[in-house]
């Protein structure tokens, strides 16, 4: 094969040895999971083809860099309150621990600071690779970090993440399911309390929400963008319930805002779900300890984080990956949703 002038890849080695690309990575990184005989066969084929892993691909083992970087552009107080990132990080850590690796976490104020931080980490050989989150439309991190050459996995829809391998959920389908469920209960005025308007996944949900409302012939929906915290969630809920054409159902982009919204509804004399149905997102423990319990768009956030870490290790080990879509959030009905008043 080398005589053709074509570059030999890990795929060629795997095919000749009769194993998967993952097995080749395990063999060269001296990880458990392949027998000694298989390991020797892989090495023999690699020598025959003249192939060896790149320095980047072997950074975790040969260069002794065993740290993965994650920068979050979120207020520290919100990070401590929002269950999503705690579950997400615990999922990442579960995979890192299996490989005796660590997570380097830093909070940043803006995207420019985040780009500068990754440049410092990568050029200083402090990390083997990174996990990128909270993508925006035309995100400046995509070209900047691509030029840097740092291995990374992107958490977001591939439309937003450029050339980086992506791990994502189908936010559009989940949003449409939420609206269809409430419409099936007879709700005609459905509102949404969303996240920051500049976040890519918020924009995807905003478009899907408006499209589904229009498709079902419901009354024009009001959507309010927030910063994801409980105070803004409460404020948005109060604004919606004070309107003359108040909604009979509200969808929230996370569970902490839904819990805050339930408190506001009670303060204003509305009974959930008789007067007002509430539907949360992410489905953390908060949804199950609130009274009434909160219906939610559920997904396994811990598994999501673990899958992100696994894809990053594929990248680091030289296994080509186009990314991975994790299961779409699905509806879990509970006590906070019911037929619309008068239905």
N, C-alpha and C positions, 0 to 999 in steps of 0.2 A: 504493500500500500504506500509506503514511504517513497517508492520509486516513481509514483505518479505526480509527485510535487504537492499533493494535498496535505494539509496539516492533519496529523493524527489527533484524535480527540478521545476523551474518556469513553464516549459511546463506542468507538472502534475497539478499544481494549475490552469493554464489557461484552460486545458481540463475539469477538474472537475467543474469549474465555468462557462464554456461555453463562454469564452472570448479569445481574443488573448493574446500572451505574452506581447505585447506592452501595453495592457490595465492593466495587472497586474503591470507592471513597473510604469505606470501613477498613479495607485492607491497608491502604496507604497511610491512614491515620492511626493504625494500630489499635483500632477499636474492636470490642467484642461484636459477634454477630456473623462471622464467617469462620469456617474451619481452617486449621493450619494448612491442610492440603489445598483448599480453595485459594487461600492467601498466596501460597507458593505458585499456583497455576497463574494467578493474576499477575504476579511479579514477573514470571517468565514471559508471558504474553507482552507485558509492557516493555520489557527489555528487547524482545524481538521486534516490536514495532517502533522502538525508540521514543516511547512516551514517558513523561514524568509530570506529576502535578505542578502547577505554577506555584510561585512563592505565595501569592495571595491565597490560593486554594488551601495551602498547608499552614496558614498563619497560626491557627490555633494550636497545632502540634509542634511543628519544627521551629517556629519563632517564639514559642512560649507565650504568645499573646492570648490570654484566655478571658478577655473582657469584651462585652458587647455594650455599645453606647445607646442611650435613649435620652433625647432632649424633649421636654414638654413645654410648650408655650401656654401654660395655664397658671393662674394664681395658686400659690401654695395652699391657701385656705380651702379653695374649691377642690383641689386634689385630695385633700384629707376627707372631704365630705362626700364626694361623688363615688358611689360603689363601682362604677364601670372600670375606672383605671386601677383600682385596687385588685379587682378580679383579673383584669387583663395582665397586670404585672405579675400576679401570682402564677398565672399560666406560663408566662415567659420564664419565670424563675424555676418552674418545675422541670423544664427542659434543660435549662442551663445547669441545674444541679446534677442532672444525670451525666453531664459531660464535664463536671468539675470546673465550670466557668462561672463568671460573675457578671452582674449588670451594673453599669455605671450610669446613674440617673442624675440629670441636672434639669432644673427649671430655668427657663429663659424668658425674657420680656417680649421679644419679637423675633421675626424670622431672620433678620440680619444678624442678631446675636447668636441664633441657632446655627446659621451657616458658619460663622466665625468659630464657634465652639467645635463643630465637627472638623473644620480645617485644622484646628489646634490639636484635637485628639488624634486625627489620622496621621498628620505629619510628625507628631511626637511619638508615634507608634504606641499609643496608649490603648487603642481598641483594635480588634480584629475586623469589626464591621459594625453596622448600626441598624436600628429600627426607626423608620421615619413614620410619623403619624400626623393626623389633622391637616390633610392636604387642602389647598385652596385651588380655585380656578387659576390657571397660568401661574402655578406656584414657582417662585424664584429659586427654591431649593433644588428643583429638578435639574436645570442646566448647571448650577453652581457645583452641586455635589457629583454630578456626572463627570464634569471636568476634573474633579478631584480624584476620581478613580477608586473611591472607597466602596467596598462591597456593602450592599444594603438591601433591605426588603422594605417595601412600602405598604403601609396599611391604608388602603383606599382603592376606589374603583380605578381600573387600568386607564380609563380616559383621563384621569387626573395625575397619574404617577410617572408619566414619561417612559423611560427605558428600564426603570427599576422593576424587578419582579414584585407583583402585587398580591396581597391577601385581602379579601374584601367580602362584605355581605351585600346581598341584593336589597339595598334600601328602598328602591323604587317599588319592587313587588311587595315588600312588607308594608310600606305606607298604603299602597292600594288595598291590601287585605284589611288593614285597620279601618279604612273609610268604608269599604264594602260591608264589613261586619256591622258597623254602627248604622249604616243605611238600611241594612236588613232588619234592624231593630226598630225601624220607623223614624230615625232621626233625619231631619231635613236641614237643620242648621248645625253644622259641625265645624268647630274651630280647631286650630293647632297652635300650641306654644312650642316654638322651635328653638334651635341653637343659633349661634352666630351666623349671620347671613353670608359671611365670606367663606365659611367652611364648605368644602366640596360636598360632603355627605348631607349637610343641611340643605344646600341648594338642590341636590337630587331629590330629597324628601319634599321640598317645597313644590317643585315642579310636578312630582307624582301626585301629591295631595290635590293641587289645583286641577290637574288633568282628570283625576278620578271623580272629583266632585262634579266637574263639568260633564263628564261622560254619563254619570248617573242622574243628571238633571236636578241636582240638589241646589239649594240656595247658595249664592256666592259665599265662599268661605273666607273667614278672616284668619290670617296667620300672623303671629307676632314673634319676631326674632328676639332672643335673649342671650345672656352669657352663660346659660346652663345652671345658674345657682338658684337656691331656694327663694331668695328675696325677689329676684327678677321673675321667677315663676309665679310667685304670689301676686306680684304687681300686675303681671299680664292677665292672670285669672280674674283679678278684681276689675280690671278694665273691661274684659269680655262680659262679665256678669252685670256690670252697670249699664251696658248698652241696651237701648230699647228693643233691639232685635237680638237679644242674648242667645247664645247657642244652647242647645239641649245636650250637647256632647262635646268634650274637649280631648284632643290627643296631645300628649306631651312627649318631647324628644328624650327625656330621661325620667327616671323614677323619683329623684329628689324633688323635681319641680312638680310632679304629680302629687306627691305627698303634701307639698306646700299648697297646691291648688285645692286639695281636699280640705285643708284647714281653713282656707279663705271661704270656701263654699259654706262650711258649717258656721263660720262667723256671720255670714250674710244671710243665714236662715234657710239655705238650700239643703235639701236632704239628698244625699248620694246613696242609691242611684235613682230614687223616685223622681226628683226634679232635674237631676243632672248626672249624666254618665261621664266617667273619667277613664281614660285608657293610657297607661304608662308605656315606657320603653325600657328594655334591658332586663327587667324582672329580677332584681336583686331581692335580698331578704326583706328590704323595706316594703316591698309590695305585699308580702305575706304577713307582716306584723301590724300593718295599718288597718284601722277599722272604718268602713268595711275594707276587706282585702281588695287590692287593686288588680283589675284586669290589665294584662300587659302583652306587648309583643316580646316574646321570650327568645333568648338565644344563650348558648353556653359561652359566656365571655371568657371563662378560664380556658376552655378548649380553644377559643379564638386566639388568645395570647400564646398558647402552646404551639398552635399551628404556625403562627408567625415566626416563632423561634426555630421551628423545624425547617421552614423554608429558608431562613437565613443560614442555617448550617449547611443546607444543600448548596447554597451559593458559595459559601466559604470552602466547601469541599469540591468545588468545580463541577457540580451537577447542574446542568442547564435546567432552569425552571422558568416557565412563563407565568408563574404565580398560581394562586389557588383561591377558588370561591368557597368559603365555608357555608354551612347550612343557613338558609334565609331565616330571619326571625319569624316565629310563628305565633299565632294568637293563643293566649291562655286566658279564657274568660273566668272572672271571679265576681266578687260582690259589688264592684263599682260600676258595672254596666247593666242596663235593663232596657226594656222597650221605652221609647220616647213617651213623655207625658201625653196622655190622651189617646195613646195607641192601644 
